[in-house]
């Protein structure tokens, strides 16, 4: 019987339970963009980046607490985030006073 050649997996070398980093980052960015769009529809004009822990990476720490006009809100997690898959940064609405 002829054996089938082994197929290389694009996730080869990774823990089978952990999706690739770029998929996690893409999923979290999509969630944050959807959250931002909902805030825009509700009339929010400014957002703030909040990180839930004090152990974030330098890329997240640089954004933590910063306020942005919604049009200038950063993608979260940021491109250089090394907290993944445990990034806790989110955008939160700043209420007009």
N, C-alpha and C positions, 0 to 999 in steps of 0.2 A: 504494500500500500504506500502510495506517495504522500509524503508529509507536506502540508501547506507551509510556506515560508512564514516565519513569525512577523507579524505586523508591528511596526513601531508605533507606540502611543505618543500623542503630542503631550501627554502628561507624564511621560516616563520619568522616573526618578523622584516623583512627588509622592507624598503620602496619599493613598487612595481616597481618603476622606476629605482632603482639602482641595477645593477648586483652584485653578491657576490664579495667581495674583492679579493679572489684568482683568479677569472676569469678575473678581470681587470688587476691584476698583471701579470698573464700568457699572456694575450693579448699584454700588453705593452712590456713584455720581448721578445715575439716573434717578434714584430715589430722592436725592437732594434737589435735583432740577425739578422734579414733579412737585415737591414741597414748595419750592420757590414759585413755581407757576401758580399754585393754589393761593399763596400769599399775595401775589400780584393781582389775581382776580378779586381778592378780598379788599384791595386798595392799599396794601402795605407799600410803603415807599422806601423804608430802610430796614436792613437786616443786620444782625450781629452774628459772628461766628462764636460758637460756644463749644469747648471741648470738655467732656464729662470727667476727665481725670487730670491729675497733675503729672502724668507720666507720658505725655504725648511726645512725638518725635519733633525735631527742630522745625520741619515744614509746617506742622500743625500748630506748634507753640507760637510761631511767627504770626499766625492768623487769629489765635485765641483772643477773644475780647474786642477785635476790630469791628467797626461798624462800616457798612457799605450802602450806597444807594443801590436799589435792587438791580439796576442795569449793570452795575459793576461788581455784583456779588461773585465771589470766586467759586470755581468748581470744587466740591468736596467729595472725597478726600483730595487734597492737592496732589499734583503730579509726582512730587518727590516724597510722598508720605511713606514712612517706613513702619507705621503702626499697623498696617494691614496684616491680617484680616480683622484686626480689633480697633480700627479707627473709630473714635467716638465723637468726632466733630460734626456739628449740625448747624444749620442756619435757623435763627429764631427771629421773629418779627419784633421790630422796635415800634411801640405804639406812639402815635403822635400825641403830644400833650397840649 
